[in-house]
Amino acid sequence: MTSRRQFIGSVIGGILAAPLAAEAQQRGKVWRIGFLGTEAATSSTSPIAALRGGLRDLGYAEGRNLVIEYRWAGEDYDRLAGLAADLVGQKVDVIVTYGTPGCRAAKQATTTIPIVMAAVGDPVRSELVVSLARPGGNITGLSIQDFELIIKRLEVLKEVVPAASRVAYLQVPGTQPTDVAERLRREQDTAAKSIGMELERIDVRGVDEYAGAFSAMANKGVQALSVASVAPLGAHAARIAELAAHHRLPSIGGPKGFAEAGGLLAYGPSLPDLYRRAAIYVDKILKGAKPADLPIEQPTKFELVINLRTAKALGLTIPQSVLLKADEVIQ
């Protein structure tokens, strides 16, 4: 009888101890997050700081239960595949990345490690996921819905410079596969035409090509400039704004940093807000959620910033209707 009681007690004790031990192991685990960046190392910038802050708020402390492995491509998209493979080899628990090239490289590197997009242009049109509601596979996160943003920026430009019908679109080639890029181009051209504008695409691969790109804009007779929302261009916003001012081109980019750097207008989502929300996705996945079951979210906070100093230098008067919509006006 005694041995029977001991046996039953040991079984019950084992059953009760198992979840407690698992919980203790979970509490003691050190999570490893891989961060794949497309430009030069910028781990101290506000979006990255927002991601780290969001993780801290959720109970993750670097050096205690969290390690972040950073890999930066230095604006060379060709390096992304190798860097993504390196993170996979490090056996990270989650990969966080941004931009279509970074997400595509991560997707090609692994079908099992969860991938969280901190800010990606249009993952459905770019064929990264099946849908926003049910992304499928191992990818989820946040989309800035770049297609709609491109058209919205053109509409803002049209309000400020009604005569502008031919607009340069500064972009970095290689962000999309050729067939996807061509389809997006047709869709963008159709949408731009509907508001009386024509896009003249100008490719740049590095800072050394910027001056030549603006000379090409002058030769093509463009009347304004829209800057693509890609990290390499965002990293050099000040140089782009300087050249736009020199060529007397009203310009718009996004997010707000473009106007702060001297561009005429900026319209786009708050990147720190998106990166902080990306931390929530990471937390859910580390707690057992599957990326395929987590709907991709869109921005909830957009910012329109106007640089009146630049407007004055260009001899432009910003319409009151646009000023009233501005979230920030730089005097």
FIDRENDO-59821 format. One record per atom (N, C-alpha, C): residue in one letter; x, y, z. Coordinates in steps of 0.1 Angstrom, whole numbers, padded with zeros to 4 digits, always signed. Example, Ala and Ser with C-alpha at 12.3 -4.5 7.8 and 13.67 -1.06 7.14 Angstrom:
% residues 2
A+0132-0057+0078 A+0123-0045+0078 A+0132-0033+0078 S+0128-0022+0071 S+0137-0011+0071 S+0129+0000+0079 
***
This chain:
% residues 331
M+0008-0012+0000 M+0000+0000+0000 M+0009+0013+0000 T+0019+0012+0008 T+0028+0024+0009 T+0035+0026-0004 S+0039+0016-0010 S+0046+0017-0023 S+0036+0023-0033 R+0023+0018-0033 R+0013+0023-0042 R+0011+0038-0040 R+0010+0042-0027 R+0009+0057-0025 R+0021+0065-0030 Q+0032+0059-0028 Q+0045+0066-0032 Q+0045+0067-0047 F+0040+0057-0054 F+0040+0057-0069 F+0030+0067-0074 I+0018+0067-0068 I+0008+0077-0073 I+0013+0091-0070 G+0019+0093-0058 G+0024+0106-0054 G+0034+0111-0063 S+0043+0101-0068 S+0054+0106-0077 S+0049+0109-0090 V+0038+0102-0095 V+0032+0105-0108 V+0026+0119-0108 I+0017+0121-0097 I+0010+0134-0096 I+0020+0145-0094 G+0031+0143-0086 G+0041+0153-0085 G+0048+0156-0098 G+0050+0146-0106 G+0057+0148-0119 G+0048+0156-0128 I+0035+0153-0128 I+0025+0160-0136 I+0025+0175-0133 L+0025+0177-0119 L+0024+0191-0115 L+0037+0199-0117 A+0048+0191-0116 A+0061+0198-0117 A+0064+0201-0131 A+0059+0193-0141 A+0063+0196-0155 A+0060+0210-0160 P+0047+0215-0158 P+0045+0228-0163 P+0052+0239-0155 L+0055+0236-0142 L+0062+0245-0134 L+0077+0246-0139 A+0082+0235-0142 A+0096+0234-0147 A+0097+0241-0161 A+0087+0239-0169 A+0086+0245-0182 A+0086+0260-0181 E+0077+0265-0171 E+0076+0279-0169 E+0089+0285-0164 A+0096+0278-0155 A+0108+0283-0150 A+0119+0283-0161 Q+0119+0273-0170 Q+0128+0273-0181 Q+0125+0285-0190 Q+0112+0288-0193 Q+0108+0299-0201 Q+0113+0312-0195 R+0111+0313-0182 R+0116+0326-0176 R+0131+0327-0176 G+0138+0316-0176 G+0153+0317-0176 G+0159+0317-0190 K+0150+0316-0201 K+0155+0315-0214 K+0161+0328-0219 V+0171+0328-0227 V+0176+0340-0233 V+0172+0339-0248 W+0164+0348-0252 W+0159+0349-0266 W+0169+0355-0275 R+0170+0351-0287 R+0179+0357-0297 R+0171+0362-0309 I+0172+0375-0311 I+0165+0381-0322 I+0176+0385-0333 G+0173+0382-0345 G+0182+0386-0356 G+0176+0399-0362 F+0184+0409-0364 F+0179+0421-0370 F+0187+0423-0383 L+0179+0423-0395 L+0185+0424-0408 L+0183+0438-0413 G+0193+0446-0415 G+0192+0460-0419 G+0197+0462-0433 T+0191+0471-0441 T+0196+0472-0455 T+0206+0483-0457 E+0207+0492-0447 E+0217+0503-0449 E+0229+0501-0440 A+0236+0512-0437 A+0248+0511-0428 A+0242+0510-0414 A+0251+0506-0404 A+0246+0503-0391 A+0240+0516-0385 T+0228+0515-0380 T+0220+0526-0375 T+0213+0522-0362 S+0219+0514-0354 S+0211+0508-0343 S+0207+0518-0332 S+0213+0531-0333 S+0209+0541-0323 S+0198+0550-0328 T+0193+0548-0341 T+0183+0558-0346 T+0170+0555-0339 S+0161+0565-0341 S+0148+0564-0333 S+0140+0552-0337 P+0139+0547-0349 P+0131+0534-0351 P+0137+0522-0344 I+0150+0521-0344 I+0156+0509-0337 I+0154+0511-0322 A+0156+0523-0318 A+0154+0526-0303 A+0140+0523-0299 A+0130+0526-0308 A+0116+0523-0305 A+0114+0508-0304 L+0120+0500-0313 L+0119+0486-0312 L+0125+0480-0299 R+0136+0485-0296 R+0143+0481-0283 R+0134+0485-0271 G+0129+0497-0272 G+0121+0502-0261 G+0108+0494-0260 G+0102+0491-0271 G+0090+0482-0271 G+0093+0469-0265 L+0104+0463-0268 L+0108+0450-0262 L+0110+0451-0247 R+0116+0462-0243 R+0118+0464-0228 R+0105+0465-0221 D+0096+0473-0227 D+0083+0474-0221 D+0075+0461-0219 L+0079+0451-0228 L+0072+0438-0227 L+0080+0428-0219 G+0091+0433-0212 G+0098+0424-0203 G+0111+0418-0208 Y+0116+0423-0220 Y+0128+0418-0225 Y+0139+0427-0222 A+0150+0423-0216 A+0161+0431-0212 A+0174+0425-0219 E+0180+0434-0227 E+0192+0429-0234 E+0203+0427-0223 G+0210+0416-0224 G+0220+0412-0214 G+0214+0403-0203 R+0201+0402-0203 R+0195+0393-0192 R+0187+0382-0199 N+0177+0385-0207 N+0169+0375-0213 N+0168+0377-0228 L+0176+0387-0234 L+0175+0390-0248 L+0188+0393-0254 V+0191+0388-0266 V+0203+0392-0274 V+0198+0396-0287 I+0202+0407-0293 I+0199+0411-0306 I+0211+0410-0315 E+0211+0402-0325 E+0222+0401-0335 E+0219+0410-0347 Y+0227+0420-0348 Y+0225+0430-0359 Y+0233+0426-0371 R+0227+0427-0383 R+0235+0425-0396 R+0230+0436-0405 W+0240+0443-0410 W+0237+0455-0419 W+0244+0453-0433 A+0236+0456-0443 A+0240+0454-0457 A+0248+0466-0462 G+0248+0478-0455 G+0255+0489-0460 G+0251+0494-0474 E+0237+0494-0476 E+0231+0498-0488 E+0234+0490-0500 D+0240+0478-0498 D+0243+0469-0509 D+0233+0457-0508 Y+0223+0457-0516 Y+0213+0447-0516 Y+0218+0433-0518 D+0229+0432-0526 D+0235+0419-0529 D+0240+0412-0517 R+0243+0419-0506 R+0248+0413-0494 R+0237+0407-0485 L+0224+0411-0488 L+0214+0407-0479 L+0212+0392-0478 A+0213+0385-0489 A+0211+0370-0488 A+0221+0363-0479 G+0234+0367-0480 G+0244+0362-0471 G+0242+0365-0457 L+0238+0378-0454 L+0235+0382-0440 L+0223+0375-0434 A+0213+0373-0442 A+0201+0365-0438 A+0205+0351-0434 A+0213+0345-0443 A+0217+0331-0441 A+0226+0330-0428 D+0234+0340-0426 D+0242+0341-0413 D+0233+0341-0401 L+0222+0349-0401 L+0213+0349-0390 L+0206+0336-0388 V+0203+0329-0399 V+0197+0316-0397 V+0207+0306-0391 G+0219+0308-0395 G+0230+0299-0389 G+0232+0302-0375 Q+0229+0314-0370 Q+0230+0317-0356 Q+0219+0312-0348 K+0209+0305-0355 K+0197+0299-0348 K+0189+0309-0340 V+0187+0321-0345 V+0179+0331-0338 V+0165+0326-0338 D+0157+0331-0328 D+0143+0327-0326 D+0134+0335-0335 V+0137+0347-0339 V+0129+0355-0347 V+0139+0364-0356 I+0135+0367-0368 I+0142+0377-0376 I+0133+0389-0378 V+0138+0401-0374 V+0131+0413-0377 V+0138+0421-0388 T+0131+0425-0398 T+0137+0433-0409 T+0127+0443-0414 Y+0131+0450-0424 Y+0122+0461-0430 Y+0126+0462-0444 G+0117+0469-0452 G+0119+0470-0466 G+0117+0457-0474 T+0112+0458-0486 T+0110+0446-0494 T+0123+0438-0496 P+0134+0444-0500 P+0146+0436-0502 P+0151+0428-0489 G+0150+0434-0478 G+0153+0427-0465 G+0144+0416-0462 C+0131+0418-0464 C+0121+0408-0462 C+0122+0396-0472 R+0125+0400-0484 R+0126+0389-0494 R+0139+0380-0491 A+0150+0387-0487 A+0162+0379-0484 A+0159+0370-0472 A+0152+0375-0462 A+0149+0366-0450 A+0140+0355-0454 K+0130+0358-0463 K+0121+0347-0467 K+0128+0336-0475 Q+0138+0340-0483 Q+0145+0330-0491 Q+0155+0322-0482 A+0159+0328-0471 A+0169+0321-0462 A+0162+0311-0453 T+0149+0313-0450 T+0143+0303-0440 T+0128+0302-0443 T+0123+0291-0441 T+0108+0289-0441 T+0103+0285-0427 T+0112+0284-0418 T+0108+0280-0404 T+0109+0290-0394 I+0120+0298-0394 I+0122+0309-0384 I+0112+0320-0387 P+0104+0324-0377 P+0095+0335-0379 P+0102+0348-0383 I+0095+0355-0392 I+0100+0368-0397 I+0090+0379-0394 V+0094+0390-0388 V+0086+0401-0385 V+0090+0413-0393 M+0081+0418-0401 M+0084+0430-0409 M+0081+0442-0401 A+0091+0451-0398 A+0088+0463-0391 A+0082+0473-0399 A+0085+0474-0412 A+0079+0484-0421 A+0083+0479-0435 V+0073+0474-0442 V+0075+0469-0456 V+0065+0476-0465 G+0069+0480-0477 G+0061+0487-0486 G+0047+0482-0488 D+0046+0471-0496 D+0034+0465-0499 D+0036+0450-0501 P+0035+0442-0490 P+0039+0428-0490 P+0030+0419-0499 V+0018+0423-0502 V+0009+0415-0510 V+0013+0418-0525 R+0014+0430-0529 R+0017+0433-0543 R+0031+0428-0546 S+0040+0428-0536 S+0054+0423-0537 S+0055+0408-0537 E+0043+0401-0535 E+0043+0387-0534 E+0051+0381-0523 L+0052+0388-0512 L+0058+0383-0500 L+0049+0374-0491 V+0036+0378-0491 V+0026+0371-0484 V+0013+0370-0492 V+0005+0361-0488 V-0008+0358-0496 V-0018+0369-0494 S-0020+0373-0482 S-0029+0384-0479 S-0025+0391-0466 L-0031+0402-0463 L-0029+0409-0451 L-0036+0402-0439 A-0048+0397-0441 A-0055+0391-0431 A-0049+0377-0426 R-0045+0370-0436 R-0039+0357-0433 R-0026+0355-0442 P-0015+0360-0436 P-0003+0361-0445 P+0002+0347-0449 G+0000+0337-0441 G+0005+0323-0444 G+0020+0323-0442 G+0026+0311-0442 G+0040+0310-0441 G+0046+0315-0428 N+0058+0320-0428 N+0065+0324-0416 N+0067+0339-0415 I+0059+0347-0422 I+0061+0361-0423 I+0048+0369-0418 T+0050+0379-0409 T+0039+0388-0405 T+0046+0401-0401 G+0038+0410-0397 G+0043+0423-0392 G+0035+0435-0397 L+0042+0445-0402 L+0035+0458-0405 L+0038+0462-0420 S+0028+0467-0427 S+0030+0472-0440 S+0027+0487-0440 I+0035+0494-0448 I+0032+0509-0449 I+0023+0512-0461 Q+0019+0501-0468 Q+0010+0502-0480 Q+0016+0513-0489 D+0028+0511-0494 D+0035+0521-0502 D+0028+0526-0514 F+0021+0517-0521 F+0014+0521-0533 F+0005+0533-0531 E-0003+0531-0520 E-0012+0542-0517 E-0005+0555-0512 L+0007+0553-0505 L+0014+0565-0501 L+0020+0572-0513 I+0025+0565-0523 I+0031+0572-0535 I+0020+0581-0541 I+0008+0576-0542 I-0003+0584-0549 I-0007+0596-0539 K-0007+0593-0526 K-0011+0604-0517 K-0001+0615-0518 R+0012+0611-0519 R+0022+0622-0519 R+0021+0630-0532 L+0017+0623-0543 L+0015+0631-0556 L+0003+0640-0554 E-0007+0636-0547 E-0019+0645-0545 E-0015+0657-0537 V-0007+0655-0527 V-0002+0666-0518 V+0006+0676-0527 L+0015+0670-0535 L+0023+0679-0544 L+0014+0687-0553 K+0004+0680-0559 K-0005+0687-0568 K-0012+0699-0561 E-0015+0697-0548 E-0022+0708-0541 E-0012+0720-0539 V+0001+0717-0537 V+0011+0727-0534 V+0016+0733-0547 V+0017+0725-0558 V+0022+0730-0571 V+0012+0725-0581 P+0001+0732-0583 P-0009+0727-0592 P-0004+0726-0607 A+0006+0733-0611 A+0010+0733-0625 A+0019+0721-0627 A+0024+0714-0617 A+0033+0702-0618 A+0026+0691-0625 S+0030+0687-0637 S+0024+0675-0643 S+0034+0664-0646 R+0046+0668-0647 R+0057+0659-0649 R+0066+0658-0637 V+0066+0647-0630 V+0072+0645-0617 V+0083+0634-0617 A+0095+0638-0612 A+0105+0628-0611 A+0102+0619-0599 Y+0105+0606-0601 Y+0103+0597-0590 Y+0117+0590-0588 L+0124+0594-0577 L+0137+0590-0574 L+0136+0576-0567 Q+0143+0566-0572 Q+0141+0553-0567 Q+0155+0545-0568 V+0155+0534-0560 V+0167+0525-0560 V+0163+0513-0568 P+0170+0509-0578 P+0166+0497-0586 P+0169+0484-0578 G+0162+0474-0581 G+0165+0461-0575 G+0157+0458-0562 T+0148+0467-0559 T+0140+0464-0547 T+0129+0453-0549 Q+0126+0451-0562 Q+0116+0441-0566 Q+0121+0432-0577 P+0116+0420-0578 P+0119+0412-0590 P+0114+0419-0602 T+0119+0417-0614 T+0116+0424-0626 T+0101+0424-0629 D+0095+0412-0629 D+0081+0411-0632 D+0072+0419-0623 V+0075+0418-0610 V+0067+0425-0600 V+0069+0440-0602 A+0082+0445-0604 A+0085+0459-0606 A+0077+0465-0618 E+0076+0457-0629 E+0069+0462-0641 E+0054+0463-0638 R+0049+0453-0631 R+0034+0454-0628 R+0031+0466-0619 L+0040+0468-0609 L+0038+0480-0600 L+0039+0493-0608 R+0049+0493-0617 R+0051+0505-0625 R+0038+0509-0633 R+0032+0499-0639 R+0020+0501-0647 R+0009+0506-0638 E+0007+0500-0626 E-0003+0504-0617 E-0001+0519-0612 Q+0012+0522-0609 Q+0015+0535-0604 Q+0012+0546-0615 D+0016+0542-0627 D+0015+0552-0639 D+0000+0555-0641 T-0008+0544-0640 T-0023+0546-0642 T-0029+0555-0631 A-0025+0553-0619 A-0030+0561-0608 A-0025+0575-0609 A-0012+0577-0613 A-0007+0591-0614 A-0014+0598-0625 K-0017+0591-0636 K-0024+0597-0647 K-0038+0602-0644 S-0044+0595-0634 S-0058+0598-0630 S-0058+0612-0623 I-0047+0616-0617 I-0047+0629-0611 I-0039+0639-0619 G-0037+0636-0632 G-0030+0646-0641 G-0015+0647-0640 M-0009+0636-0636 M+0006+0636-0635 M+0012+0624-0642 E+0024+0627-0646 E+0032+0616-0653 E+0045+0614-0645 L+0049+0602-0642 L+0060+0599-0634 L+0072+0596-0643 E+0083+0603-0641 E+0096+0601-0648 E+0106+0594-0638 R+0108+0581-0639 R+0116+0574-0629 R+0131+0576-0631 I+0137+0579-0620 I+0152+0581-0620 I+0158+0571-0610 D+0167+0563-0615 D+0174+0553-0607 D+0187+0558-0601 V+0189+0555-0589 V+0202+0558-0583 V+0206+0546-0574 R+0219+0542-0575 R+0224+0530-0568 R+0233+0535-0556 G+0237+0547-0556 G+0246+0552-0545 G+0247+0567-0546 V+0252+0573-0535 V+0253+0587-0534 V+0261+0593-0545 D+0271+0586-0551 D+0279+0592-0562 D+0270+0594-0574 E+0258+0588-0575 E+0250+0590-0587 E+0239+0601-0585 Y+0239+0607-0574 Y+0228+0617-0571 Y+0229+0629-0580 A+0241+0635-0581 A+0243+0647-0589 A+0239+0644-0603 G+0243+0633-0609 G+0239+0630-0623 G+0224+0628-0624 A+0218+0622-0614 A+0204+0620-0614 A+0196+0633-0615 F+0201+0643-0608 F+0194+0656-0608 F+0196+0663-0621 S+0208+0661-0627 S+0210+0667-0640 S+0201+0660-0650 A+0198+0647-0649 A+0189+0640-0658 A+0175+0646-0656 M+0171+0649-0644 M+0158+0655-0641 M+0156+0668-0648 A+0167+0676-0648 A+0167+0689-0654 A+0165+0687-0670 N+0172+0678-0675 N+0171+0675-0690 N+0158+0670-0694 K+0151+0663-0685 K+0138+0658-0688 K+0126+0668-0685 G+0130+0679-0679 G+0120+0690-0677 G+0110+0687-0667 V+0114+0679-0656 V+0104+0677-0646 V+0101+0689-0637 Q+0090+0690-0631 Q+0086+0702-0624 Q+0085+0699-0609 A+0087+0687-0604 A+0087+0684-0590 A+0093+0670-0588 L+0095+0667-0575 L+0102+0654-0572 L+0095+0647-0561 S+0093+0634-0563 S+0088+0625-0552 S+0099+0615-0550 V+0102+0612-0537 V+0113+0603-0533 V+0108+0590-0528 A+0112+0579-0533 A+0107+0566-0528 A+0110+0564-0514 S+0102+0556-0507 S+0104+0553-0493 S+0112+0541-0491 V+0125+0542-0494 V+0134+0531-0492 V+0146+0536-0484 A+0151+0527-0476 A+0161+0531-0466 A+0173+0538-0471 P+0179+0533-0482 P+0191+0540-0487 P+0189+0555-0491 L+0177+0558-0496 L+0174+0572-0499 L+0171+0580-0486 G+0164+0573-0477 G+0161+0580-0464 G+0174+0583-0456 A+0184+0575-0458 A+0197+0577-0451 A+0204+0589-0456 H+0201+0594-0468 H+0207+0605-0475 H+0198+0616-0478 A+0188+0618-0469 A+0177+0628-0472 A+0183+0642-0473 A+0193+0645-0465 A+0198+0659-0465 A+0204+0662-0479 R+0212+0652-0485 R+0218+0654-0498 R+0208+0656-0509 I+0197+0647-0508 I+0187+0648-0518 I+0179+0662-0517 A+0176+0666-0505 A+0170+0679-0503 A+0178+0690-0508 E+0191+0689-0505 E+0201+0700-0510 E+0201+0701-0525 L+0201+0689-0532 L+0201+0690-0547 L+0188+0694-0552 A+0177+0690-0546 A+0164+0695-0550 A+0163+0710-0549 A+0168+0716-0538 A+0167+0730-0536 A+0176+0737-0547 H+0188+0731-0550 H+0197+0737-0560 H+0190+0737-0573 H+0183+0727-0577 H+0176+0726-0590 H+0162+0732-0589 R+0159+0738-0578 R+0146+0745-0576 R+0134+0736-0579 L+0135+0724-0573 L+0124+0714-0575 L+0116+0712-0562 P+0104+0715-0562 P+0095+0712-0550 P+0096+0697-0548 S+0098+0692-0536 S+0100+0678-0533 S+0092+0673-0522 I+0089+0660-0523 I+0082+0653-0512 I+0088+0640-0510 G+0089+0636-0497 G+0094+0622-0494 G+0087+0618-0481 G+0092+0608-0475 G+0086+0603-0463 G+0095+0593-0456 P+0096+0593-0443 P+0087+0600-0434 P+0092+0614-0431 K+0089+0619-0419 K+0091+0633-0415 K+0105+0637-0417 G+0115+0628-0415 G+0129+0632-0416 G+0132+0639-0429 F+0125+0636-0440 F+0128+0643-0453 F+0126+0658-0452 A+0115+0662-0446 A+0113+0676-0445 A+0122+0682-0434 E+0125+0675-0424 E+0134+0680-0414 E+0148+0682-0420 A+0152+0674-0430 A+0165+0675-0436 A+0165+0686-0447 G+0154+0693-0449 G+0154+0704-0459 G+0145+0701-0471 G+0138+0690-0472 G+0129+0688-0483 G+0116+0696-0480 L+0109+0699-0491 L+0097+0708-0490 L+0086+0701-0481 L+0083+0689-0484 L+0072+0682-0478 L+0076+0668-0474 A+0070+0663-0464 A+0071+0648-0461 A+0057+0643-0456 Y+0054+0632-0461 Y+0042+0625-0457 Y+0044+0610-0456 G+0041+0605-0445 G+0043+0590-0443 G+0040+0586-0429 P+0040+0573-0426 P+0038+0568-0413 P+0049+0571-0403 S+0046+0571-0391 S+0056+0573-0380 S+0064+0560-0379 L+0077+0560-0383 L+0085+0548-0382 L+0087+0543-0368 P+0090+0552-0358 P+0091+0547-0344 P+0078+0540-0340 D+0067+0545-0344 D+0054+0538-0340 D+0053+0524-0346 L+0057+0523-0358 L+0057+0510-0365 L+0067+0500-0358 Y+0079+0505-0355 Y+0089+0496-0349 Y+0085+0492-0335 R+0078+0501-0328 R+0074+0497-0314 R+0063+0487-0315 R+0054+0488-0325 R+0044+0478-0327 R+0050+0464-0332 A+0061+0465-0339 A+0068+0453-0343 A+0072+0445-0331 A+0076+0452-0320 A+0080+0445-0308 A+0069+0436-0303 I+0056+0441-0305 I+0045+0433-0300 I+0044+0420-0308 Y+0046+0421-0321 Y+0046+0408-0329 Y+0057+0399-0324 V+0069+0404-0321 V+0080+0395-0316 V+0075+0388-0303 D+0069+0396-0294 D+0065+0391-0281 D+0055+0380-0283 K+0045+0382-0292 K+0035+0372-0294 K+0041+0359-0300 I+0050+0360-0309 I+0056+0349-0315 I+0065+0341-0305 L+0072+0348-0297 L+0081+0342-0287 L+0072+0334-0276 K+0059+0339-0275 K+0050+0332-0266 K+0042+0321-0272 G+0045+0318-0285 G+0039+0307-0291 G+0030+0309-0303 A+0027+0322-0306 A+0018+0325-0318 A+0025+0321-0331 K+0018+0317-0341 K+0023+0314-0354 K+0022+0326-0363 P+0033+0330-0370 P+0032+0342-0379 P+0020+0341-0389 A+0017+0329-0394 A+0007+0327-0404 A-0007+0331-0399 D-0008+0331-0385 D-0021+0334-0379 D-0022+0349-0374 L-0011+0356-0376 L-0011+0370-0371 L-0013+0380-0383 P-0025+0386-0384 P-0028+0395-0395 P-0017+0406-0396 I-0014+0410-0408 I-0005+0421-0410 I-0012+0434-0408 E-0006+0443-0400 E-0013+0456-0397 E-0007+0467-0406 Q-0015+0478-0406 Q-0011+0489-0414 Q-0009+0501-0405 P-0003+0512-0409 P+0000+0523-0400 P-0013+0530-0395 T-0013+0534-0383 T-0024+0542-0377 T-0020+0556-0375 K-0008+0560-0376 K-0003+0573-0374 K+0005+0578-0386 F-0001+0588-0393 F+0006+0594-0405 F+0010+0608-0401 E+0021+0613-0407 E+0025+0627-0404 E+0028+0635-0417 L+0021+0646-0418 L+0024+0656-0429 L+0032+0667-0423 V+0044+0669-0428 V+0054+0679-0423 V+0057+0688-0435 I+0056+0701-0432 I+0059+0712-0443 I+0071+0720-0438 N+0081+0722-0447 N+0092+0730-0444 N+0090+0744-0450 L+0086+0754-0442 L+0083+0767-0448 L+0096+0774-0452 R+0107+0771-0446 R+0119+0777-0450 R+0123+0773-0465 T+0121+0761-0468 T+0123+0756-0481 T+0113+0762-0491 A+0100+0763-0487 A+0090+0769-0495 A+0094+0783-0499 K+0098+0791-0489 K+0102+0805-0491 K+0114+0806-0501 A+0124+0797-0499 A+0135+0797-0508 A+0131+0794-0523 L+0121+0786-0524 L+0116+0782-0537 L+0106+0792-0543 G+0102+0802-0535 G+0092+0812-0539 G+0078+0806-0539 L+0075+0796-0531 L+0062+0790-0531 L+0054+0794-0519 T+0041+0796-0521 T+0032+0798-0510 T+0024+0786-0508 I+0024+0780-0496 I+0017+0768-0493 I+0002+0771-0490 P-0007+0765-0498 P-0021+0768-0496 P-0026+0766-0481 Q-0035+0774-0477 Q-0040+0772-0464 Q-0046+0759-0461 S-0052+0753-0472 S-0058+0740-0470 S-0048+0729-0467 V-0036+0731-0472 V-0025+0721-0469 V-0019+0724-0455 L-0018+0737-0452 L-0012+0740-0438 L-0021+0735-0427 L-0034+0736-0429 L-0044+0731-0419 L-0043+0716-0417 K-0038+0709-0427 K-0037+0694-0425 K-0024+0690-0420 A-0014+0699-0418 A-0001+0696-0414 A+0000+0692-0400 D+0008+0682-0397 D+0010+0678-0383 D+0022+0686-0377 E+0030+0691-0386 E+0042+0699-0381 E+0046+0708-0392 V+0049+0721-0389 V+0053+0731-0398 V+0067+0736-0393 I+0077+0735-0402 I+0090+0739-0399 I+0092+0754-0403 Q+0093+0763-0394 Q+0094+0777-0397 Q+0108+0781-0402 
***
